[in-house]
Amino acid sequence: MNSEKNADMGLFWGCWIALIATSFGFVIRGLTAGEWGAEFGLTDTQIGEILGAGLWPFAISIILFSLIIDRIGYKIAMLFGLACHVIATLLILNASNYGQMYLGTFIFALGCGTVEAYINPVVATMFSDQKVKKLNVLHAGWPAGLVLGGLIAIGLGDVHWKTKVALIFLPTLIYAVMLINKQFPVNERVAAGVSYRDMLSEMGAVGALIALSLIVMEVGRLFDWTVPLMIGLIALGTLAYAAYSRSIGQPLFILMLLIMMPLATTELGVDGWITSLMSASMEEIGVAAGWVLVYTSAIMALLRFYFAGKLIDLLSPFGLLAVSSIIAAAGLFILAGAEGAMMILLAATVYGVGKSFFWPTTLGIVAEQFPRGGALTLNSVAGVGMLAVGIVGSAFLGNIQDRAVSDQLEEAHPEIYESYVTREERSVFGSYRALDSEAASAANQEQQDLIATAQKEAPKSALTTAAWLPVGMLVCYLLLIAYFKARGGYKPQEL
């Protein structure tokens, strides 16, 4: 099925609604966190751990499922994801403590990863002659779900959080009805007779090393594994993969995996600080903070749904990524220095436009250039992006803020620095000194005001640094444009 005329559009829209269900559940849980956290008597750390459980299983399941999805079939994957969504929602609705809420969120995330594990290759197979365009339209479902969930959560106001969570059943029921009797296509890799070993060889040992390292680091952090154990598991897994696949991987695919790390940080990692910066100014004029998420998500949904195809035809996939990098960088640089609600809103709009096409266009390029990699190469890029932002990207931006507070106080107020910046910490980015918030709470009012000023400026330092990430991506995209131009222009690979 290589065109919309011949494709089963009911299957496509069912996949679209399934993606809406994943982001709908994500935003509803996030916007009600204060309510269920207070009801269960949870600390901020516990709430953060539960929200985190909505991310990392998603990333791991999308990669692991991709190794077997062609063998078990997309219908089985769909049913598993559906079961996870239903069971998880029931668990969350009946939760009364931290452990039950964590388990429900964990299972929901597994279902979300499974959904992405089948919808991406299904759509790439259905529209093998327009993968980038259709994957952009498909992934308009993610911000559309955020908009829908955000509007409902805000609109229902003080209605009990369980009523809001129960509405997750609505998109879940819709995609279940739409997909339950559908005939899923055979992946183009399988239909073409490309072997399982050949699929693994596209990713290769280097690609496996990148993905496996991130998975082991995240699971090891959660279960407090020792560094030697993690290194041993990574080495063992990579060597086993190399021995079976007999390949180091396609160089272009390895590069796309590496680019996905700053890309995911630019798109997902920065969002928290943009929302935070805008929220303070928006609240000054009486606008609820949740509208920030709705607004920026609406921009992404509309651009992906209506304009991706036209822009790809005009610019080429890598051309679109290059232009998006320029716009995203400009938005972040402007935002870092913006003052007042209108300027922050303008900067966030520019940034929102810039980041809209990053994720789905990258997926489309991988699907077009590595059809022999099937579901594995396509979904590994998404999984690595999610893991990278959770493990490296967010820590990177947080580390910048800690260092900014420390450096500013050391330079301008050394007496405060010596008294309160006393926590010796270590991270993947080296040792640093951080503010001891508990000790600083005992400072006099003048000192607390100076500390608060330094903390207010720190996110802007993070945004300025983050703005250089799309600049680095731009360099990569320009080199790739030149590479394909030397080979006669960008052309999808066909099986």
N, C-alpha and C positions, 0 to 999 in steps of 0.2 A: 504494500500500500504506500505509494510514493507521492500521493497528492491528496489534497483535502477533498477533492471530488470523489475519490475512491475509498477514503478512510472512514472508519466507523467513528463519527464525531461524538456519538453517545459515550464511547469508551474514553475519548479524549476529555470530554467535559466531566466524566466521572472521576478521572485522575485529577482534574483541576479542583473539583470540590473536595477530594481527599486531601489535597495540599492545604486548602482553606481550613479544613478541620484541624490540621496539625497546628497552624499558626493561631487559629481561634482559641484552641485550648491553651496554647502558650501564653497569649496575652491576657486571657481571663484569669488564669492562675496568678500571673504577675500583678495585675491590677487589683486583685483581691487579697494579696499577701498580707497586707496590714490587718485585714479583718480576721482571717483564719489564724494568723500568727498570734493576735491578741486573744482569740477565743481559746487557743490551746496553750497559752502562756509560754510562747516560744521566744527565745532571744533572737536578736538580729542575725547572729551567726547561724543559728539553726534555720531561720527562714532562708538565708543565703544558701545553705547547704541543700535545702529542698528545691529551691529554684535552680541550683546547679545540676541537680539530678534530672532536670528537664532538658539538659543540653548534652552532657557527655555520653549517656547511653545512646542518644540519637546518632551521634557521630560514629560511635563504634559499631552499632548495628547496621548502619548503611554500608560500611566496608565489609564486615563479616558476611552479611547476607549476600553481597554481590559475588562472593566466592561460590555460592551454592544455588543462587536464584535461577540460573538457567537449567539446573538439574531438577529442582523441585517444582518449577513452573511459577509464572506470575500469579496465577489464580490462588495457589497455596499461600504465597507471600501476601496477597491482598487479604485473604481470610485471617491470616495470623495478625496482620496489622489492625484489622477491624476488631478482632477479639481483644487485642491489647487496649484499643481505645475504649471499648465498652467496659471491660473489666476494670481498667484504671479509673474511669470516671465513677463507677460504682464504689470503688474503694475510697476515692477522694470524698465522695458525698457521705460516706459512712465513717470517715476518719474521725478520731477523737484525740489523737496524740501525734507526736513527731514521727514515730516509726511508721504508722499507718499512712500518714500523708507522704512520707518519703517513698514508701513502697508504691503507692498509687502513681506518684509523679514519675518514678523510675520506669514503671511498666508503660505509662503513656509515652514516654520518650522512646522506648524500644519500638512501640507501634509507629511513631512518627518517622524513625529511621527506616523502618521496613517500608512505609509508604513511599518515601523517596527512593528506596532501593528498587522499587518496581516501576514507579511512574516515569522516572527519567529514561530508562532503556525502552519502555513501551512507546513513549512519544518519539524517541529517536528512531525507533524501528518503523513506526507508522508513517513518519514524515522524513524518510531517509534523504530526500532531495532538498529539504529546508529545515534542517535540524536546529540551527542557531535561532531562526525566527520562532519556530514553534516551542522551543524550550524557554524562550523569553516570555511567550504568551502563557505557557504553563506556569512559570514561576511568578507571574503576576498574581497567582493565587495566594502566595505567601503574604505579601502586603495587603491584599484584599481581605484576607482573614484577620489581619491585625486591625484593619479599619473597622470591619464588622464587629469584632469582639470588643474593640475599644469603644465604639459607639454604644453598644449594649451595656457595657460595664458602667460607662459614665451616665447613660440615660436612665438606668435603673436606680441610680443614686444609692439610697440607704437600704434597698432591698437586700435581704440576707445573702451572703456570699454563696451559699449552696444553691440558691435559685439561679444565680448567674452561671455557676459551674454546670448545673444540669442542662443548660442550653447547649453544651457541647454535643449532646445527643442529636441536636437538630442537623448540623452538617454531616455528622457521622451516619445518621439514618439515610440522608439523601444519597451519599456516595455508596452506601451499602446497596440500596435499591438499584442504583444506576450500574453498578459493577457486578453484582452477584451472578447474573446470568450471561455476562459478556464473554465472548470468545477472545482470549488474549492472543496477540500475535507471537509467533516464534521469533526470538531475537535474530537479527540479521546475521550476527556472527555464527549462530547455530545453523541457520538456514543455508549459509554459504559453505558449511562444512569445515569451518576453522576449528581446530581442536582446542580442547581445554588447556593443554600445555602452551599452545600458541597464544591463547588469550593471556596467560600468566606472563609470557615472555614480553608482551608489550609493556607491561608495568615493570617487569624485571626486578633484579635484586636491589638496585638502588631505590626504586620506587617503593619496594616492600620495606626497605630499611627506614625510609622517611615515615611511612604510615605506621609501621610497627613501633618505632621509637615513640611516636606521639601517643599511641594506644597504651603502651607499657608505662610511660611516664604518668599518664592520667590515672590509670588503675593503681599503679604503685603508690601514687600520692594518696589516694583514697584509703588504701589498705596498709600504708606505712611500710612498704617494702624497702629493703636496703638497696643502696646503689649497686653493689656487686650483683645482687640478684636481678635487678632490672637490666644491667648490662649483659648478664648471661642470657637472659630470656631474649633480648633483642638480637644478640649474636647468634643464638641457636636458631631462632625463627628465620633470620635473614639467610643463614647458611643453608637451611632446609629448602627455603624458597629458591635460592640460587641453584642448588643441586637439581631441583625438579624442573625449573623453568629454563635453565641453561642460557640465561640472558641477563645482562646488566640493566636492560630496559631501553626504551626509545629516548634518545637525548631530548627531543622536543617535549615529550611527555614529562620527563624529569624537570625540565625548565618550567612547565606549566604548574607542576606540583609546588615548586619553590615559589613561584610568583603568587600562588594562592595564599601563602602565609601573610604577606603584607596586604594583599587584596582583602582577605577576611578581616584583618585588623582594621583596615580603612573603612570597610562597610559595617561590620558588626561591633568591633571593639570600641569605636569612637562614639557609637550611638548613645551610650550611657552618659557621656560627658556633654554631648549636645543637648540631650533631654534635660540634664541637670542645669546647664547654663540657661537654657531657654525658660525653664520652669520658674526660676527665681524672678526673672523679668516679667513673665506672663502673669504670675500671681500678683504682681504689683498693680496690674490693670484688671485684676479680677477674673482671669481666664484660668480654668482648671488645667493642671499639668498634663493630664491624659490627652488633651487635645493636641499636644505637640506630637505625640506618637501617631495619632490619627492623621494629622496633616502631612507629615513626612511620608507615611506609608501610602497615603492616597496618591502622592506624586509618583512614587515608584510604580504603583499598580497601573496608573493611567499610561505612563510612559512605556512600560513593558508591553502592555496589552495593545496599544494603538500605534506606537511609533517605532518599535524595534525593527520590524521588517523593512520599513522605508529607509531607516538609517543604515541598516546593514547593506542594503542594495546601493546606497549612496557612498558609504565609506569603506565597506568590507568589514568583516568581524574585528580584525586587529586595528583597523582604522577607528572603529567605534570605541574600542577599549582605550586607544590613545587619546581621543578627544575627551572621553569620560575621565581619564586621569587628570587632564588639564583642568577640567571644570571642578572635579572633586578637590584637587589641591588648592585651587583658587578659593573655593568655599571654606576650606579649613583655615587658610591663612586669614581670610576676612573675618571669620568667626573668632579667631584667637584675639583679634583686636577690637571686636565689636562691642559697643556699649548701647544699652537701651533695647527695648523690646523690638522695635521695628528693624533696627540694624541686625540684631540677632536672627530675627525671622527671615530677613533677606539672605543672610549668609547661610542659614540652614537650608533655605530653598535652593540656593546654588549648589550646596553640598549634596542635597537630596537628589537633584537632577544628575549630578556627576556620578553618584554611586549606583544609580538605578540599573545599569546594564552590566555591571561587573560580573556578578555571579552567574546568571544564566547564559551570558555570551561566552564565558569561559567554558561552561559545560558543553555548549554547542560546538565550540572549536574542538574540544577533546573528542566529542562524538563524531565529528566530521573527519578529523585527522587520524583517529585510531579506532575505526570500526572493528578491527580484529580484536581489540581489547574488550569489546562487548560491555556488559554491565560493570565489569571490574574497574576499568580505567575511568569510565564516566562517573561512577559513584565514589571512587577513591578520591577524586579531586574535591568533591563536596565534603567528604568525611575529613580529609586532611585540613580543609579550610576551617571547619567547625572546631576540630581539635586544636589547631594552631592558635586560633583566637582565644580559646579557653585556657590553654596552657602557657603560651608565649605572649600573644598579643595583649591580653588584658593585664598580665603581669608587667609587660613592658611599659604600657601607659601609666599604670599605677606607680611603677618605679620612678618614672620621670617626675611625677607629682611629689613623691616623697623627697627626691633629691632637690627639686625646685624649692620646696619649703625649707629644707636644710640649708641650701646654698644662700637663699635670700636672707635668712636670719643670721647666718654666720657672717655675711658681708655687712649687713646694715645694723644688726643688733647682736653683737657677739656675746653680750651678757645673757641674753635670752637663749642663745644657741648653747652656751656652756651649761646653762641650768636645766633646760628642758629637751634639747635634742640629744638624748642620751641613750636611746635604744640602739644597740649594735645588732644589725640584721644582715642576713645573707640571702641572696637570691641567685637565679641563673644568670643575672647580670652583674654579679659580684657583691662585695660587702658595701654597706652604706649605713649611715646614721639616720635614724628616724625620730620624729617627735614623740615624746612620751605624753600621750593625751591625758592620762590620769594625773601625772605630776603637774602638767600645764593647767589643769583645772584649779589648782591652788594658787596660780599666779595672780598678781593684782590686776585691776581692770585695764590699766594702760597696756600692760604686757599682753593680756588676753586679746585686746584689740589689735595689737601689732601681729600677733600670731594668726588671728582670724584674717587679717589682710593678706598675709603670706599664703594662707591656705586658699583664699579666694582667687589669687593669681595663679596658683599651681595648675589648675586644669587648663588654663590658657597656654602654659608652657607645654603641656601634653599635646594640645591641639596643634601648636606650632611645629612640634617635632613630628607628629603624625602626618602633617601636611607634606612632609618630605617622602613619605611612603609612596603615594601615587606618583610623585616625581620620579622615584626610582623605577616604578612600574612603567612609566612613560618611556624611559630609556630602553627598557626591555622590549616594549611593544614596537618602538621605532626600529630597533634592530631586527625584530621578527618581520616587520613590514618590508624592510630592505632584503631580508633573506628570501621571502617569498617572491618579491619582485624580480630578484635575480633568477628565480626558477620559473619565471613566466607568469607570476601572479598567484594569488591565493586560490586554491582549488580543493574542494572536498575529496577525500579518498573514497573510492568505491570498491565494494567487494564483488 
